[in-house]
Each structure stands twice: as structure tokens, then as C-alpha cells.
């Protein structure tokens, strides 16, 4: 349990970093003398860093003790965050954000992998707790940014505060022995070898889900400002509302996941997100709808990622390589949709945020149906008459 606390602290830190870019986009544009369409390239740079790390990072944890690797990534995150407010050139800032993205994914993969090695077959509740901690950090990040901006007049100084908050988790993990490598352990299910087509479907589904999550979480701040729905401080709190709902949803998902099948949870999640974002699109000038729709979208998206992993585990044998491809899809989604929104935001207006996310979720629903059809026979063979 001591090691788990270190991973939880690391994921709170990861959430602090993940939710920091969206509320500071206008400030970063001013700092670099660029437009929002140009500074939105930072989303792509960070996601590219995530993608590069996803392709190679699992090898680090297989070959070396895990705690020095994840602690080193946290230290790299802290250094990158501290540098962000000091750079006036967009291309240099993009390089720093790319390095930050690589460190982010190293922490992400490491936390999930090491927690599974520590708890083995009993990892379920601990995994939900891990993702809850990420949501907690993401919820707190915009609040910290808003408070720093309120008291100092400069939101960018919040990056230095966040950089300092990353250090305790790194120190804690360095003081604890690393768990034994568990990549040779046999899986507890009998789902058989990975199906390449199914891996591709799930990776594409991850692409769409993470695109929706990062797209809304990253652009709702600028959306609210451009629509005149709030000032800068209230827009930061709106961003926190999204991440707070995501956190609450992951907490609620812990008991729900023990009683409800993953496919049912995913279908309800996506339909709820579709309704929430649809309300934001249909009534864009109603402040109450903006707050409720943002909360509803976060709540519905909350359990999609861990539930998709649970669904995959019941349909195939999960290896580190397979998990890596899931992360490749997720990181590509985090790169593409926020970048696309940034390119369309100024020429087409802020409504493009909700239109793009609506289209993304509709495609995700269709893909989920195809995924369930493809994997039905594998599920029956793996689980017999058990409930999935």
C-alpha cells in the first residue's frame, strides 16, 4: 500500500500538468506573440511527445527498476513546467512541451504498469483509485491557476507553483524499492492471443475518446471566453468543473464497475456525453446549460478509459505491447482533435468546439458497436457463462 500511495501522488501530479495548458492558452499566445490557431500547435507537440514515449517507454520498465524511471520522469515534468513561462518563442516552447509530453506518458504508463505488478489480480479497485487521483489533480490545476492569476495578476506564474508540487511524488518514489518486473506473469483470463483487428479497433476507439476528453477539457476555457459567457476567472472554474466531474465520475465508477457490464457502461457513457455536448451546442448562450453540460460531459467521459481496458481484458490476452498500442491510439487522439479545433476556432468561431466533439462521439458510438460485434465470440470463449 505504501508503493500505491506513491503512484497515487504521481497521478495527482500528472493531472496537475494535464489540465494546465487549456486555461493558459491565451496567455501563452500573448507570451509568444501568436494567434490561438498557432499556439494550439502546443497540443499537438505534447501529444506527439506522448506518442513517442508510448512506443518505447514500456521497455524502460521491463529492463530497469521502475521507481527511478517514473521519478526521473516526474523531475523532467517539473523542469519543463518551470521553463514554460520563460520562453517567448513558439518553436522553442513547442520543443519543451514535446519533452513534457514524453515525461507525462512515462509517468502514465509507469503508474499503470507498476500498480498492476504490485497488486496483481486484485488491482481493480486500486486502478480505479489511480485514475481518480489523476482527475483530482486535473480538477485542482485550473483552480490553482485562477488563484495565482487573482493574487499576482499573472497566470503564467502558476507554472512555477505546479512545478514545485510535482517534486514530493518523485522524492517519495525514490525512497521506495521498485516492485519486481511482472511482464512474464501469465494472465488470469484465458482470452487467447491478441487479435490484431480487435487491437486496432480498441486503439481507434481510444483515439476518439481521448480526443473528446482533451478537446473539451482543453478548449472549454477559450470557448467560454469567446462566447462571452464568463470572465477569465470563471472560465478557469468552468474548466475545473469539467475535470471535477471527471474525478467524481471515476469515484462513482468503482462500485458501478463491480455490478454493471463494461459494454453497458461504455454505451451509457457515450450517450450521456452526446446529450451533454448536444445541449452545449443547442443552447450556447445559456450560462446554466454551459455549466451543466460541461459537468455532464465530464461525468460521462470519466469511466470510459478504465472501462475500455476492462473490456479489452475480457476479449484478449493483454501484453505490454498491446497496452502500448492502446496508448498510441489515445495519444494520437489527444494530438489530433485539439489541434483541429485550434485550426478552426478563429475562422469558424467557438461553436466549432462542440461540433467537433459531437462528431467525434457519434463516430465513437458506431465504432463501439463494431467492436462489440467483432469481439462477441472471443468473449464467449474466454468467459463462458460469466458476466462481463
N, C-alpha and C positions, 0 to 999 in steps of 0.2 A: 504493500500500500504506500510505502514511502516513495518508491520509484514513481508510482502513479501520480502522486502529488506533483512531482517534478514535471511530468508530461502535461498535467493539467495547467500548471503555471506557464509552461511553454506555449500552450494553445491559447491561453488568455493573451499572452504577448503577441501571438500570431494574429489574433482578432484585432488587437490594437493597431497593428500595422495594416491589415487588410482593409479596414474601414477608414483609413486616414486620407486616402487620395481623393475620394469624391468631394468631401466638404472643403478641400483646399484647392480644387481645380481653378477657380477664378483667381486666387492669389498666386498660384503657380504660373498662370497665363500672364499676370501683371509682372511677376518677378522675371520672367524670360522675355517679355515684350512680344508675346504671341497671341493668337486668337484661340478660342476654345477648341475649334476644329483642329488646330495644330497641337495644342497641349494634350488633347485626348490621345495622342500617339503614345503617351506615357502608359496608358492602359495596355496597349499592345506590347510595349517594351517589358513591362512587368510580367505579362502573361508569357512572352517569349522566354524570359528567364525561368518561369515556372516549367515551361515545356522542355527546355534544355535540361533542367535538373531532373525532371521526371524520366528522361531517357537513360540517365546514368546513375542516379542517386541511390537506387536500391543496391547497387554493387558496393557502395561505401559501407552500408550497414551489414552486408554479408561478409566483408573482408576485415573490417576493423571494429573495435569496441564502439558501441552505439552512442554512449554518452558524450565522449569528446567530439564526435561528429555533430550531434544535434546542438551541443553547447557552442561549438565553433560557428555554426550557422546562426545562432541567436546573437553572438557577438558581431558577426557580419551584418545582421539586420540592424543592430544598434548603431554601428558605424555609418551604414548607409542612410539611416533616418537622420542622423546628426548632420550629414553633409547636405541633405536636400535644401535647406533654407539658404545655403551659402552659394548656390550655383545660379548664375544669371543666363547661362546658355542652354538652350533646349536640348541640343545634341549631347552635351556633357551630362545633363540631368537624366536623359534617357539611358545613358550607359550606367549611371548609378542605380536607376530604377530597375534596369535589367539584372544587375548584380543582386539587388534587393529581392527580386523575384526568384532568383536561383536559391537564395538563402531561405526564402519563405517555403519553397517546395521541399527543401531539405528537411526543414522542421516538420512540415506536414506529413511527408512520407515516414520520417523517423518516429514521430509520435504514434502514428497508427501501427507501424510495424513493431516497435519496441513494446507497446502496450499488449499486443497480441502474444508476443513472446513471453511476457511476464505472466499473463493470466490464462493463456491457452484457451480451452473450450469454454471457460467462464467469462470470456472477455465482453460478452454482450452489454451488460449494464455499464461496464467501465468505458466501453466505446461510445455509448450514448452520452456519458458524462464528459468524455473528452470533447465531443463536438458541442456540447452545451457550453463548455469553457471558451471555445472559440467564439461562440455567439455572444458570450458575456463580454469578452474583450472588444468585439466589434460594436456592441451596444455602448460601451463606455467611451470609445475613441472619439466620436463626434462631440460628446458632452465635454470631454477634456479640451478638445479644440475650441469649442464655443466659449468655455470658461477662460481659457488662455487669451482668446481674442477680446473678451469682455474686459479683462483686467489689465492687459498690456497694450491692446489696440493692434496687435499683430498676430494673426492666426498662425503664421509660419513658425513662431516660437514654440508652438505645441509639438513640433517635430523633436525638439530637444528634450522636452518633458517625456515624450513617448520613448525616445531612445534610452533614457535613464531607466524607465520602467521595465525594459527588456532584460536588464542585467541580472536581477535576482534569480530568474529562472536558470540562466546559464551557470551561475555560481552554484546553485543547488544541485544541478545535474552533474557538474564536475566533481562534486564531493561524494556522489553515489556510485557504487560499482555498476558496470553495464550488465544487462541480462545476457545470458548465453544465446548465441545465434540459434534461431529456430527454423531456419529455412529447409532443414532436412526432415522436419517432422511430417508425419503423414496427416492428411486432413481427416477431420472427423466424419465427413459425409462420404458418400460413395457416388458422387455425381459424375465421375469419369473424367477423361481428359478434356481440356478446354476445346470448345467449338469455335473455330476462327470467325465464322459468320456471327455467332452469338456475341463473341468478344467485340466485334466491330459494331454491332447494334447497341450494345451497352455503352461502349465508348462514345458513340454518336449521341446517345441519349444524355450522357454526362455533358457532352459539348453543349447541348441545348439547355439543360438545366442550369449549369454554371453560368452560361451566357445570360440567362434571365436574372439570376441572383445578382451577379456582378453588375449587369446593366442597370437594374433598378437601384441597387444599393449605391452604385457609383454616380448615377445621373439624377436621382430624385432631388438632390440639393439644387443643382443648376436648373432643373425643371421648375421647382417651386419659385425660385427667384425670377426666372424668365416669364412665368405666368403671373407674376405679381401677387402670389398667394401668401408670401411671408417675407420678412427681412432675413438677413444673413444668420442671425442667431436662431430664429425659429426654423429656418431651413436645416440648420445643423441638428436641431432637436427632431425634425422630421426624419432625417437620416438615422438618428438613434432609435426612433420609433420602429423603423424597418428592422434594424439589427436587434432591437429588443424583442420584437415579435418573433424573429428567427430564434432567439435564445429561449424564449418561453415555449415555442413550438417544440424545440428539441427536448426540453424538460418534460413536457406533456407526452412526448412520443415514447418515453421509456416504458411506462405501463401499457400504453396502447400497443406497442410493438409485440408485447408478450401475448396479446389476445387477438390481434387482427392480422390477417394475411398481408404480406408485403404488397402484392398486386392491388389489393383493395385500398391500402394506404396511399399508394402512388396515384391511383386513379382519382381518389378524393382530393389529394393534394393539388394535382394539376387542374382539376375542375374548379376548386376553390380559388386558385391563383388566377385562372381565366376570368372568373367572376369579379375578383377584386380589381384586377388591372382593367377589365372592361368598364367597371364603374368609374375608374380614374379617367378613362378616355371619354366616356359619355357625358360626365359632369365635371369637366376640367376646372371650372371656376368656383366650385363649391368647396370652401375650406374644410367643412366637416367630412365630405366624401374623400378629400385628399388624405386626411389623417386616417380615416377608417380603411380606405382602400390600401394605403401603404402598410398599415398594420396587418390587414388580412392577407396581403401578398406575402409578407414576411412570415406570418404564421403558417401559411400553406406550403411555402417552399422549405420550411425548416427541416422536415424529416426526409426529404427526397434523397439526399446524398447517402446517409447511412442505410436507408431502406433499400436503395438500389444495390448497395453492397450486399445486404442480406439476401436480396432476390438473386443476385449472381451466385452467391454461395450455394444456394439450393438448386442451381441449374448446371453447375460445372465445378470442376476441381480448380480452386483458386491457388495460383502460384504468385511469386513476386513479380514475374514477368507479366502475367495477366493484369495484376493490380497496376503495374506501371503503365500499361496501355490505357487503363481506365483514367489514370491521371493525365495522360497525354490528351485524351479527349476533353477532359474537364478544363485543362489549362488552355487548350486551343479555343474553347468556348469563351473563357474569360478574356482572351485576347481579341476575338473577332467581333462579338456583338457590341461591347462598349466602344470599340474603335469605330464601328459602322455608325453607331448613334452619334458619335462625335463629328463624323464627316457630314452628317445630315442635319445636325442640330441647328446650325445657323442658317443654312439656305432654306430649310423646310419649316423651321420653327420647333418649339419644345414638344409639341404633340407627337413628334416622331419617336420620342422615348417610349410612350405607351403603345404606339402602333407596332414598333419593332418587337417589343416584348410580347404583345398579344400574338403576333405571327409566330414567334419562337415557341410559345406554349402550345399553340394549335398543332404545330409540327411535332412537338414532343409527345402530345397525346396520341397522334397517329403512329408514331414510332413505338410507343409503349404497347399499343395494340399488336403491332407486328412482332415485337419482342416476345410478348406472351404467347402468341401463336407458335412462334419458332421454337420456344423452349418448353412447351407443354409436355411433349413426350419425354424429354430429359428429366423433367421434374417428377413425372410418374415413376420412371425407372429408379431415380435416386431416393425418393421419399416413400414409395409405396403408397400406403393409405394414410400417411401422416399429413398433418395440416401445415401448409406453407404460408 
